Amino acid sequence: MTSIFRTVLGADFDRLHPEMRRRFSVGLASGEACFGTGVMDRIWHGGPWVKPFLALGTTRNILVPREGRHVPFTIENVPYTDTYGRETVSFVRTFNLPGGPRRFDAQMVLGPQGDRILDYLGTHQHLASDLHLSVDERGGLVIRSGIHRFREGRVDLRVPELIGGDAEVREHYDERAGRFRIRVRVTNRRFGPLFGYEGSFTARYESVGRCGVRPGLRPVREEARA
């Protein structure tokens, strides 16, 4: 068994920087969880029309409703087996903004064909996105979103491109600083930039057997549909 990220990347996984390889080897096979602590240099939003959607998403730990600079944050990448027997890795980000912390939750599982990651967003996994992975020239990881779906009860809808967002995540290891650097940018094909953040962090690793999955890390509801 290998990590879900190695499975998707195949031979390209070995092109990642060694620190990136360890970070994205997190999984049930490695038995390790990764905890990052750092600072977002900038959290930004698009035009005023974006704010109501960000505020709505905040009720389910999706997106971040406020802009800011030099915002302390943490990220928790913990592997576990979900209700449906799938290996899952949490991507729970907590931003310590003025007025109180805000969370942006995602849980990642391997797609049915092993060629993509499924990214379930929020406390109830109402939103799901296909993620496509590649390696850049610095040995960093590039993640781009594909199709988005909305699920609630019997409802299973593909989100139209007109109102959806295309996400790009770039993460690499900065050897001179001894830190991981991350940049996230979400844009709409018609309306332009919607939301994003960029910053850096350090990481520590713990045995999952020792640290476990803390209460509140897993979503309230898990979605079976891929």
Buried (B, 14 or more C-beta within 10 A) or exposed (E): EBBBBBBBBEEEBEBBBEBBBBBBBBBBBBBBBBBBEBBBBBBBBBEEEBBEBBEEBBEBBBBBBBBBEEBBBBBBBBBBEBEEEBBBBBBBBBBBBEEEEBBBBBBBBBBEEEEBBBBBBBBBBBBBBBBEBEBEEBBBBBBBBEEBBEBEEEEEEEBEEEEBBBBBBBBBBBEEEEBBBBBBBBBBEEBEBBBBBBBBBEBEBBEBEEBEBEEEBBBEBBBEEB
